[in-house]
Amino acid sequence: MSLYKIDDVAKACGLTKRTIRYYEEIGVMPSPQRTDGGTRLYTQEDIDYLKKVVRAKEVLGFSLQELHAYVATADALNEQRFDYQQTTEVRERIEKLAQMEVTLDGQLRLLEQKLHSIHAVQHELQELRERVRTGIQTLQGHTRQNGEHEAGNERGGS
C-alpha cells in the first residue's frame, strides 16, 4: 500500500495543506496515520475520501457544517454496508437494508434542501434578467421614437 505526504495529497485534491489539516481538526476527515516524527501519511483511500469531500463542497455548495453531516452520513452508510455483508441471516439482512434506506433518505433530504435553495436563487436571477430585458426593450422603443421624432423635426425645419 502506497503512502503519501500532505504535499502530494494537496496537489491530488486541489486543496492547500492548511485546508487538509483544518478538515482533520474539525472532523470532516479522519486523522491519518503518522510517522514517529509526526509526519502525516495518507493512503489512496484518504485521497479518494478527500476528493469526495471536495466534490460535495464545490459541486453541491455545502457549508462546512453540511459537509460534516454529509461525511458522517457517508461513513454511517459504509459501516452499514459492511455490517450487511457480514450478516447471513435473512431477517438481519432486511434490518440492515432498512437502516441503509433511512441513512440514504437523510442524504437525499440534504440534497433536496440544497436543490431547493439553488432553484430559489435561479428563479430570482431569471426574474432579474427578465426585468433587465424589459428595460432594454423599453429604452430601445424610446430611442426609436425619439430618433423618428428628431428626424421629422429635421425634415420639417429645413
ROSE-4610 file (N, C-alpha, C; in Angstrom, 1 decimal, always signed):
// ROSE-4610
residu = [M/M/M/S/S/S/L/L/L/Y/Y/Y/K/K/K/I/I/I/D/D/D/D/D/D/V/V/V/A/A/A/K/K/K/A/A/A/C/C/C/G/G/G/L/L/L/T/T/T/K/K/K/R/R/R/T/T/T/I/I/I/R/R/R/Y/Y/Y/Y/Y/Y/E/E/E/E/E/E/I/I/I/G/G/G/V/V/V/M/M/M/P/P/P/S/S/S/P/P/P/Q/Q/Q/R/R/R/T/T/T/D/D/D/G/G/G/G/G/G/T/T/T/R/R/R/L/L/L/Y/Y/Y/T/T/T/Q/Q/Q/E/E/E/D/D/D/I/I/I/D/D/D/Y/Y/Y/L/L/L/K/K/K/K/K/K/V/V/V/V/V/V/R/R/R/A/A/A/K/K/K/E/E/E/V/V/V/L/L/L/G/G/G/F/F/F/S/S/S/L/L/L/Q/Q/Q/E/E/E/L/L/L/H/H/H/A/A/A/Y/Y/Y/V/V/V/A/A/A/T/T/T/A/A/A/D/D/D/A/A/A/L/L/L/N/N/N/E/E/E/Q/Q/Q/R/R/R/F/F/F/D/D/D/Y/Y/Y/Q/Q/Q/Q/Q/Q/T/T/T/T/T/T/E/E/E/V/V/V/R/R/R/E/E/E/R/R/R/I/I/I/E/E/E/K/K/K/L/L/L/A/A/A/Q/Q/Q/M/M/M/E/E/E/V/V/V/T/T/T/L/L/L/D/D/D/G/G/G/Q/Q/Q/L/L/L/R/R/R/L/L/L/L/L/L/E/E/E/Q/Q/Q/K/K/K/L/L/L/H/H/H/S/S/S/I/I/I/H/H/H/A/A/A/V/V/V/Q/Q/Q/H/H/H/E/E/E/L/L/L/Q/Q/Q/E/E/E/L/L/L/R/R/R/E/E/E/R/R/R/V/V/V/R/R/R/T/T/T/G/G/G/I/I/I/Q/Q/Q/T/T/T/L/L/L/Q/Q/Q/G/G/G/H/H/H/T/T/T/R/R/R/Q/Q/Q/N/N/N/G/G/G/E/E/E/H/H/H/E/E/E/A/A/A/G/G/G/N/N/N/E/E/E/R/R/R/G/G/G/G/G/G/S/S/S]
num = [1/1/1/2/2/2/3/3/3/4/4/4/5/5/5/6/6/6/7/7/7/8/8/8/9/9/9/10/10/10/11/11/11/12/12/12/13/13/13/14/14/14/15/15/15/16/16/16/17/17/17/18/18/18/19/19/19/20/20/20/21/21/21/22/22/22/23/23/23/24/24/24/25/25/25/26/26/26/27/27/27/28/28/28/29/29/29/30/30/30/31/31/31/32/32/32/33/33/33/34/34/34/35/35/35/36/36/36/37/37/37/38/38/38/39/39/39/40/40/40/41/41/41/42/42/42/43/43/43/44/44/44/45/45/45/46/46/46/47/47/47/48/48/48/49/49/49/50/50/50/51/51/51/52/52/52/53/53/53/54/54/54/55/55/55/56/56/56/57/57/57/58/58/58/59/59/59/60/60/60/61/61/61/62/62/62/63/63/63/64/64/64/65/65/65/66/66/66/67/67/67/68/68/68/69/69/69/70/70/70/71/71/71/72/72/72/73/73/73/74/74/74/75/75/75/76/76/76/77/77/77/78/78/78/79/79/79/80/80/80/81/81/81/82/82/82/83/83/83/84/84/84/85/85/85/86/86/86/87/87/87/88/88/88/89/89/89/90/90/90/91/91/91/92/92/92/93/93/93/94/94/94/95/95/95/96/96/96/97/97/97/98/98/98/99/99/99/100/100/100/101/101/101/102/102/102/103/103/103/104/104/104/105/105/105/106/106/106/107/107/107/108/108/108/109/109/109/110/110/110/111/111/111/112/112/112/113/113/113/114/114/114/115/115/115/116/116/116/117/117/117/118/118/118/119/119/119/120/120/120/121/121/121/122/122/122/123/123/123/124/124/124/125/125/125/126/126/126/127/127/127/128/128/128/129/129/129/130/130/130/131/131/131/132/132/132/133/133/133/134/134/134/135/135/135/136/136/136/137/137/137/138/138/138/139/139/139/140/140/140/141/141/141/142/142/142/143/143/143/144/144/144/145/145/145/146/146/146/147/147/147/148/148/148/149/149/149/150/150/150/151/151/151/152/152/152/153/153/153/154/154/154/155/155/155/156/156/156/157/157/157/158/158/158]
x = [+0.8/+0.0/+0.9/+0.6/+1.4/+0.9/+1.9/+1.5/+2.0/+1.2/+1.5/+1.7/+2.5/+2.7/+1.6/+1.5/+0.4/+0.6/+1.8/+2.0/+1.4/+1.6/+1.1/-0.5/-1.0/-2.5/-3.1/-2.4/-2.9/-3.0/-1.9/-1.9/-3.0/-3.1/-4.1/-5.5/-5.8/-7.2/-7.5/-6.4/-6.7/-6.9/-6.3/-6.5/-5.2/-5.2/-4.0/-3.7/-2.5/-2.1/-2.9/-3.0/-3.7/-5.2/-5.8/-7.2/-7.4/-6.4/-6.5/-6.3/-5.4/-5.2/-6.5/-7.1/-8.3/-9.5/-9.6/-10.6/-10.4/-9.2/-8.9/-9.3/-9.0/-9.2/-10.7/-11.5/-13.0/-13.7/-13.0/-13.7/-14.3/-14.0/-14.6/-13.9/-12.6/-11.9/-11.2/-11.0/-10.3/-8.8/-8.2/-6.7/-6.0/-5.0/-4.2/-3.2/-2.6/-1.5/-0.3/+0.6/+1.8/+3.0/+4.1/+5.4/+5.8/+6.9/+7.4/+7.7/+8.1/+8.4/+7.2/+6.0/+4.8/+4.3/+5.0/+4.6/+3.4/+2.4/+1.1/+1.4/+0.8/+0.9/-0.5/-0.8/-2.2/-2.2/-3.3/-3.5/-4.3/-4.3/-5.2/-6.6/-7.0/-8.4/-8.7/-7.7/-7.8/-7.9/-7.1/-7.2/-8.6/-9.1/-10.4/-11.5/-11.4/-12.3/-12.3/-11.1/-11.0/-11.5/-11.3/-11.9/-13.4/-14.0/-15.4/-15.9/-15.2/-15.5/-15.4/-14.3/-14.1/-15.3/-15.7/-16.8/-18.1/-18.3/-19.5/-19.5/-18.4/-18.2/-18.4/-17.7/-17.7/-19.0/-19.3/-20.5/-21.8/-21.9/-23.2/-23.2/-22.1/-22.1/-22.3/-21.8/-22.0/-21.2/-21.8/-21.0/-20.2/-19.3/-18.6/-19.5/-20.5/-21.5/-22.2/-22.6/-23.3/-22.3/-21.0/-20.0/-19.8/-19.8/-19.6/-20.8/-22.0/-23.2/-23.1/-22.7/-22.6/-21.6/-20.5/-19.4/-19.8/-20.4/-20.9/-21.9/-22.8/-23.8/-23.1/-22.2/-21.5/-20.7/-20.1/-19.4/-20.4/-21.5/-22.5/-23.0/-23.2/-23.6/-22.6/-21.3/-20.2/-20.2/-20.4/-20.4/-21.6/-22.8/-24.0/-23.8/-23.1/-22.9/-22.0/-21.0/-20.0/-20.8/-21.7/-22.5/-23.4/-24.0/-24.8/-24.1/-22.9/-22.1/-21.7/-21.5/-21.1/-22.3/-23.5/-24.7/-25.2/-25.6/-26.1/-27.6/-28.1/-29.5/-30.4/-31.4/-32.3/-32.9/-33.4/-34.1/-33.1/-31.9/-30.9/-30.5/-30.4/-30.1/-31.2/-32.4/-33.5/-33.4/-33.1/-32.9/-31.8/-30.7/-29.5/-29.9/-30.6/-31.0/-32.0/-32.8/-33.8/-33.0/-31.9/-31.1/-30.4/-29.9/-29.3/-30.3/-31.5/-32.5/-32.8/-32.8/-33.0/-31.8/-30.6/-29.4/-29.5/-29.8/-29.9/-31.0/-32.1/-33.2/-32.7/-31.8/-31.2/-30.4/-29.5/-28.7/-29.5/-30.5/-31.4/-32.1/-32.6/-33.2/-32.2/-31.0/-30.0/-29.8/-29.7/-29.6/-30.8/-32.0/-33.2/-33.3/-32.9/-32.8/-31.9/-30.7/-29.7/-30.3/-30.9/-31.5/-32.6/-33.4/-34.5/-33.9/-32.8/-32.1/-31.5/-31.0/-30.4/-31.5/-32.6/-33.7/-34.3/-34.3/-34.8/-33.9/-32.6/-31.6/-31.8/-31.9/-32.1/-33.3/-34.4/-35.7/-35.5/-34.8/-34.5/-33.7/-32.7/-31.9/-32.6/-33.5/-34.3/-35.3/-35.9/-36.8/-36.0/-34.8/-34.0/-33.6/-33.2/-32.9/-34.1/-35.3/-36.5/-36.7/-36.5/-36.6/-35.6/-34.4/-33.3/-33.7/-34.2/-34.6/-35.8/-36.7/-37.8/-37.3/-36.4/-35.7/-35.1/-34.3/-33.7/-34.7/-35.7/-36.8/-37.5/-37.7/-38.4/-37.5/-36.2/-35.3/-35.1/-35.0/-34.9/-36.1/-37.3/-38.5/-38.5/-38.0/-37.9/-36.9/-35.8/-34.7/-35.3/-36.1/-36.7/-37.6/-38.5/-39.5/-38.8/-37.8/-37.0/-36.3/-35.7/-35.0/-35.9/-37.1/-38.1/-38.6/-38.8/-39.3/-38.2/-37.0/-35.9/-35.7/-35.9/-35.7/-36.9/-38.1/-39.2/-39.0/-38.4/-38.1/-37.1/-36.1/-35.0/-35.6/-36.5/-37.1/-38.1/-38.8/-39.8/-39.2/-38.1/-37.5/-36.6/-36.3/-35.3/-36.0]
y = [-1.2/+0.0/+1.2/+2.1/+3.4/+4.4/+5.1/+6.2/+7.5/+8.6/+9.9/+10.9/+11.9/+13.0/+14.1/+15.0/+16.0/+16.9/+17.1/+17.9/+17.1/+15.8/+15.0/+15.0/+14.9/+14.9/+16.2/+17.3/+18.6/+18.8/+18.4/+18.5/+17.6/+16.4/+15.5/+16.0/+16.7/+17.1/+18.5/+19.3/+20.7/+21.5/+21.1/+21.8/+22.3/+23.2/+23.6/+22.6/+22.6/+21.7/+22.2/+23.5/+24.1/+23.6/+23.6/+23.2/+21.7/+20.9/+19.5/+19.3/+20.0/+20.0/+20.4/+21.5/+22.0/+21.0/+20.4/+19.3/+18.2/+17.9/+16.9/+17.4/+18.6/+19.3/+19.3/+19.6/+19.8/+18.5/+17.4/+16.1/+15.8/+16.7/+16.4/+15.2/+15.0/+13.8/+13.2/+11.9/+11.3/+11.6/+11.6/+11.9/+10.7/+11.0/+9.9/+9.3/+8.3/+7.7/+8.7/+8.6/+9.4/+8.6/+9.2/+8.6/+8.9/+8.3/+8.6/+10.1/+10.7/+12.2/+13.1/+12.5/+13.3/+13.6/+13.2/+13.5/+12.7/+13.4/+12.7/+11.8/+10.7/+9.7/+9.3/+9.6/+9.3/+8.1/+7.4/+6.3/+6.8/+6.0/+6.3/+6.4/+5.7/+5.7/+7.1/+7.7/+9.0/+10.1/+9.9/+10.8/+10.8/+9.6/+9.4/+10.0/+9.8/+10.4/+11.9/+12.5/+14.0/+14.5/+13.8/+14.2/+14.2/+13.2/+13.2/+14.4/+14.8/+16.0/+17.2/+17.3/+18.5/+18.6/+17.5/+17.5/+17.9/+17.5/+17.9/+19.4/+19.9/+21.3/+22.1/+21.8/+22.6/+22.4/+21.2/+21.0/+21.2/+20.8/+20.9/+22.2/+22.9/+24.1/+23.9/+22.8/+22.5/+23.4/+23.9/+24.6/+23.6/+24.0/+23.0/+22.2/+22.8/+22.1/+21.0/+21.4/+20.4/+19.3/+19.7/+18.7/+17.7/+18.2/+17.3/+16.3/+16.8/+15.9/+14.9/+15.4/+14.6/+13.4/+13.8/+12.8/+11.8/+12.3/+11.4/+10.4/+10.9/+10.0/+9.0/+9.4/+8.5/+7.5/+7.9/+6.9/+5.9/+6.4/+5.5/+4.5/+5.0/+4.1/+3.0/+3.4/+2.4/+1.4/+1.8/+0.9/-0.1/+0.5/-0.3/-1.3/-0.9/-1.8/-3.0/-2.7/-3.7/-4.6/-4.1/-5.0/-5.9/-5.3/-6.1/-7.3/-7.0/-8.0/-9.1/-8.8/-9.8/-10.6/-10.2/-10.9/-11.9/-13.1/-14.1/-14.4/-14.1/-14.3/-13.3/-13.8/-13.0/-11.9/-12.2/-11.1/-10.0/-10.3/-9.3/-8.5/-9.2/-8.5/-7.5/-7.9/-7.0/-5.7/-6.0/-4.9/-4.0/-4.6/-3.7/-2.9/-3.5/-2.8/-1.6/-1.9/-0.8/+0.3/+0.0/+1.1/+1.9/+1.2/+1.8/+2.8/+2.3/+3.1/+4.4/+4.3/+5.5/+6.5/+5.9/+6.8/+7.4/+6.7/+7.3/+8.3/+8.1/+9.1/+10.4/+10.3/+11.5/+12.3/+11.5/+12.2/+12.8/+12.1/+12.7/+13.9/+14.0/+15.2/+16.3/+16.1/+17.1/+17.7/+16.8/+17.2/+18.0/+17.5/+18.2/+19.6/+19.8/+21.1/+22.0/+21.5/+22.3/+22.6/+21.7/+21.9/+23.0/+22.9/+23.9/+25.3/+25.4/+26.7/+27.2/+26.3/+26.6/+27.1/+26.4/+26.7/+28.1/+28.4/+29.8/+30.9/+30.6/+31.6/+31.7/+30.6/+30.6/+31.4/+31.2/+31.9/+33.4/+33.8/+35.2/+35.8/+35.1/+35.6/+35.6/+34.7/+34.7/+35.9/+36.2/+37.3/+38.6/+38.7/+39.9/+40.1/+39.0/+39.0/+39.5/+39.1/+39.5/+41.0/+41.5/+42.9/+43.7/+43.2/+43.8/+43.8/+42.7/+42.6/+43.6/+43.7/+44.7/+46.1/+46.4/+47.7/+48.0/+47.1/+47.3/+47.5/+46.7/+46.9/+48.3/+48.7/+50.0/+51.1/+51.0/+52.1/+52.1/+50.9/+50.8/+51.4/+51.2/+51.8/+53.3/+53.9/+55.3/+55.9/+55.1/+55.6/+55.7/+54.7/+54.7/+55.8/+56.0/+57.1/+58.5/+58.6/+59.9/+60.1/+59.0/+59.1/+59.5/+58.9/+59.2/+60.7/+61.1/+62.4/+63.5/+63.2/+64.1/+64.2/+63.0/+63.0/+63.8/+63.8/+64.5/+66.0/+66.4/+67.8/+68.4/+67.5/+68.0/+68.2/+67.3/+67.5/+68.6/+68.7/+69.8/+71.2/+71.2/+72.5/+73.0/+72.3/+72.7/+73.6]
z = [+0.0/+0.0/+0.0/-0.9/-1.0/+0.0/+0.5/+1.5/+0.9/+1.1/+0.5/+1.6/+1.4/+2.3/+1.9/+2.8/+2.7/+1.4/+1.0/-0.3/-1.4/-1.5/-2.6/-2.6/-1.4/-1.2/-1.6/-1.2/-1.5/-3.0/-3.7/-5.2/-5.8/-5.4/-5.9/-5.8/-4.7/-4.3/-4.7/-5.0/-5.3/-4.1/-2.9/-1.7/-1.2/-0.2/+0.5/+1.6/+2.0/+3.2/+4.4/+4.5/+5.7/+5.7/+4.5/+4.5/+4.9/+4.4/+4.8/+6.3/+6.9/+8.4/+9.1/+8.5/+9.1/+9.0/+7.9/+7.8/+8.8/+9.0/+10.1/+11.4/+11.7/+13.0/+13.4/+12.4/+12.6/+12.4/+12.0/+11.9/+10.5/+9.5/+8.2/+7.6/+8.0/+7.6/+8.7/+8.8/+9.9/+9.8/+11.0/+11.0/+10.4/+9.6/+9.0/+10.0/+9.6/+10.4/+10.3/+11.2/+11.3/+11.5/+11.1/+11.3/+12.8/+13.2/+14.6/+14.7/+13.7/+13.7/+13.6/+13.4/+13.3/+11.9/+10.9/+9.5/+9.2/+8.6/+8.2/+7.0/+7.0/+5.9/+5.5/+4.2/+3.7/+2.8/+2.7/+1.8/+0.6/-0.4/-1.6/-1.2/-0.2/+0.3/+0.9/+1.6/+2.2/+1.1/+0.0/-1.1/-1.8/-2.0/-2.6/-1.7/-0.4/+0.5/+0.4/+0.4/+0.3/-1.0/-2.1/-3.4/-3.3/-2.6/-2.5/-1.6/-0.6/+0.2/-0.7/-1.5/-2.3/-3.3/-3.9/-4.9/-4.2/-3.0/-2.3/-2.0/-1.7/-1.3/-2.6/-3.6/-4.9/-5.7/-6.0/-6.8/-6.1/-4.9/-4.2/-3.3/-3.2/-2.4/-1.0/-0.4/+1.0/+1.9/+3.0/+4.0/+4.8/+5.7/+6.5/+7.3/+7.9/+8.7/+7.9/+6.7/+5.8/+5.4/+5.1/+4.8/+5.9/+7.1/+8.2/+8.3/+8.1/+8.1/+7.0/+5.8/+4.6/+4.8/+5.3/+5.5/+6.6/+7.7/+8.8/+8.2/+7.4/+6.8/+5.8/+5.1/+4.2/+5.0/+6.1/+6.9/+7.5/+8.0/+8.6/+7.5/+6.3/+5.2/+4.9/+4.9/+4.7/+5.8/+7.1/+8.2/+8.1/+7.7/+7.5/+6.4/+5.3/+4.2/+4.7/+5.4/+6.0/+6.9/+7.8/+8.6/+7.8/+6.8/+5.9/+5.3/+4.8/+4.2/+5.1/+6.4/+7.4/+7.9/+7.6/+8.1/+7.1/+7.5/+6.6/+6.9/+8.1/+8.4/+7.7/+7.0/+6.2/+6.9/+8.1/+8.9/+9.3/+9.6/+10.0/+8.7/+7.6/+6.3/+6.0/+6.2/+5.9/+6.8/+8.1/+9.1/+8.7/+8.2/+7.8/+6.6/+5.6/+4.4/+4.8/+5.8/+6.2/+6.9/+7.6/+8.2/+7.1/+6.1/+4.9/+4.2/+4.1/+3.5/+4.2/+5.6/+6.4/+6.2/+6.2/+6.0/+4.6/+3.6/+2.3/+2.2/+2.9/+2.9/+3.5/+4.5/+5.1/+4.1/+3.4/+2.4/+1.3/+0.9/-0.2/+0.3/+1.6/+2.1/+2.1/+2.5/+2.5/+1.1/+0.1/-1.3/-1.8/-1.4/-1.8/-1.3/+0.0/+0.6/-0.2/-0.6/-1.3/-2.7/-3.3/-4.7/-4.6/-3.5/-3.3/-3.2/-2.5/-2.3/-3.7/-4.4/-5.7/-6.7/-6.7/-7.5/-7.2/-5.9/-5.4/-6.0/-5.9/-6.4/-7.9/-8.6/-10.1/-10.4/-9.7/-10.0/-9.9/-8.8/-8.6/-9.7/-10.2/-11.3/-12.6/-12.8/-14.0/-14.0/-12.9/-12.8/-13.0/-12.5/-12.7/-14.1/-14.8/-16.2/-17.0/-16.7/-17.4/-17.2/-16.0/-15.8/-16.6/-16.7/-17.5/-18.9/-19.4/-20.8/-21.1/-20.2/-20.4/-20.4/-19.5/-19.5/-20.8/-21.4/-22.7/-23.8/-23.8/-24.9/-24.7/-23.5/-23.3/-23.7/-23.4/-23.8/-25.3/-25.9/-27.4/-28.1/-27.5/-28.0/-27.9/-26.8/-26.7/-27.6/-27.8/-28.8/-30.2/-30.6/-31.9/-32.1/-31.1/-31.1/-31.2/-30.3/-30.3/-31.6/-32.2/-33.4/-34.6/-34.6/-35.6/-35.5/-34.2/-33.9/-34.3/-34.0/-34.3/-35.9/-36.5/-38.0/-38.6/-38.1/-38.6/-38.4/-37.3/-37.0/-37.9/-38.2/-39.1/-40.5/-41.0/-42.3/-42.3/-41.3/-41.3/-41.0/-40.3/-40.0/-41.1/-42.1/-43.2/-44.2]
